[in-house]
Every structure is written in C-alpha cells, then in structure tokens.
Amino acid sequence: MLAGFYPSVTIADAREWAEKINEQIDAGIDPRVVLREEKRRDIMTVSKAHELYMVAVNEGRSSRAKRPNKPRTVKDKIDIFELDIKPVLGTRCVYEVTERDLINLVEKKGRKAKIRANRLAAELKVFFGWAASLRGLAVGLETDPSRRLGDLRFPETPRSRKLSMQEIEWFLAALVEEQKHFQRGMLLWLLTAARISEVANARTDEIEDGIWTIPSERSKNSTEHRIALGPWGLSLMESGSEWVFPGDKIKGPRNRSVWYKARDRVHARMIEASGQQIERFTPHDFRRTARSNTKRLNVDFDTAEAMLNHVKKGLERTYDLYEMEEEKRAWFLKWEREVAAIAERVGVAEELGVPPNERSIPLPAVGPLEELPKCA
C-alpha cells in the first residue's frame, strides 16, 4: 500500500500514515480491514442507506410480512424522510447515528406537531430496524439506535369532529363558488364517505354499471370496496378523462395538497356566511359525519360498517363472507337523497348538479342533523 507520490504527499505525511499502519499491525489489526471500513463509512450515509431501504420497501423486503407496501405508504415514507430526517441526518454516516440523535429529532418535532412526531418515531424504528436486521445486510448496521423510540410516543386525542346539519347547509352553500372539479370532489367526500386518497386518485375505469370499485391496492385495509353510486354521485364522477380528477399540468390525478387548499377556501366562506367561528374539518370528518347518521336513518350496524369498508373482526371475518352489496346500495341512495334534500332546502341543488328527479319539496329547517325527518 502506498500513501501517494511526492510531492502530492509530503515525507512528513507519509511518515505519519506509516506510523498509524505500524500501530495497527502492532495491535493485531489488519490495516486493509480498517481501510475498507473507512471507505464504507464514507459511502454509507443515512441518505444512501435510505435509498437501499426504499428499494427493499418496493420489493417487499423491508418487513417480516414480505409484501410490497401500498403507493400511499411508500409516499408517506418518502415524505417523512425528505421533510424530517434528511435535512438533519441525511449526510451523516449511518453507523455513527446515536439514540440521542433520534431522540432529539423526535422531541423537536413533538414540540410543534405531536402526531407527526409519532409518525416520525415509527418510521425511524422501521428504517433503522431494517438496517440492523438480516433483511438490511446491504447496510449492515450492528446495533439499532431506534430500539427504544416507542417509549417517546406522544398522547394523541382521537378526533371526534363531525358536521352538524347547519354546518352541512353552510358547506353546500359555500361549494357553489368553488371550481367545478373541487366542488365535485368535496361532494363525493360527503356522499360516498370515501377517503380523500380514494376520491382524489379515482380512475374512470373503476366505475362500471353505477358501481365505483376501489381496488384493494388503493384501500387502506387492502380490501376491495364497492360503492353503489346514486344518480347524483354518478354524475359527479363524470370527467371525460382517464382520471376522475385529472391534473391541470401533470399527467395523472391532481396533487393531494390542492384539495386541502380548496377545503380552506370553502371553510372560510362558511365562516363568512355564518358570521361565527366554525371548527375546521378534514376530509376524513365526512366519513364520521356519514357514519354518525346511520342509526338515525335506521341503518343497522353491519351495513354501517360495510359502507365504510371496515373489515369484520375475529371469527366473523373468517366465516362470514357475505358482502352486503344490496344493503350498502340502499344506504348510499338513502344518504344521497338526504343530502340532496338539504341542498334543495338551502336553494343550491341546481348549482350543485342535483338531478331533477332527486329534487323534492324542501325539508323544513330544523335543529341538529340528528333531528332531520327520516327519508321515505
């Protein structure tokens, strides 16, 4: 081994290098092993290790389950790394990252966003756990610095937000001024109780004979979900494109972030129209709103759970394979007519595209949504 050639390497530098080599030999250490390890450390940054991890994620080698993650999960992993991990640890040698480094990262995030901090801690555990496992031999981390991160979990308060009847009235009225595609999408949040990712990424070929089939790879629980669309919901799904909500400047669906901006615009109009503060809502709160009205509309528990695509539990999940398609169809139609009646009462049915045959005599204004008269 040569340190280099004079004069690029001075005599003094060469002597210093040779002394280190001699010290290693005297200590019974192979200098070649040390050199390989130094090169390995220079190359294996946290960013490089994460690249290898994402390859394993996409090939289904990142967990003991040995199956590829869903596109949504993959995107979440990338977002957490790019936004929270890479700016702080990206250029660090992965073998030198300590538990204290990870604790500091999670605690700093927790001071501003506790839920996000919990997601960050969970992803750090998965990433570094993989790197320290036999599945992550390409990285070869000897000890897992994330092993105890689960102890840092911040308490989360379950959301209980649902829209009242009055808020649904303000919501429908505020939608009138929204761009047509956002108007359609947000109405579908309410009518179908589907998740924002399921609505935003819907494809036209998923709709056949009035049934919108959300494939298993796009559903949260990996279970195919069929939604029987009423006349109004079916008309809202029409786009004339491969995607129900095609992007303006990209080939594919609209970016998910633009939906939250549209939500903010609608929320601001609701506050202006009501003259009072209204708690902000999320797309997921429309699922809770629909589910909270099932008992009032005489819908049984099993049907209510099926319309949200909640899987059965225990032995029932194994042996009861009845899919309740007709019961779900009846529920979605009943709920659509309920919302259409509210739009009619508010005077925005035509602007929101409610089909003429779904319009009826406006319902009398009443108190909370739970007090609405039942549909026939």
FENCORDA-V906632 format. One record per run of one state. SS is the DSSP state (@ for helix, = for strand, . for the rest). FROM is the first residue (numbers start at 1). LEN is the number of residues. Records with the same first field share a line. If there is no record, write none. Layout:
SS: FROM-LEN  FROM-LEN
//
This chain:
.: 1-10  27-4  44-1  60-11  90-3  97-2  111-3  132-2  137-12  153-12  176-4  193-3  201-2  209-2  215-1  219-6  229-2  237-6  244-2  247-6  254-2  275-9  293-8  308-6  320-5  347-9  359-10  372-5
@: 11-16  31-13  46-14  71-19  94-3  99-12  114-18  134-3  149-4  165-11  180-13  196-5  204-3  216-3  231-6  256-19  284-9  301-7  314-6  325-22  356-3  369-3
=: 45-1  93-1  203-1  207-2  211-4  225-4  243-1  246-1  253-1
//
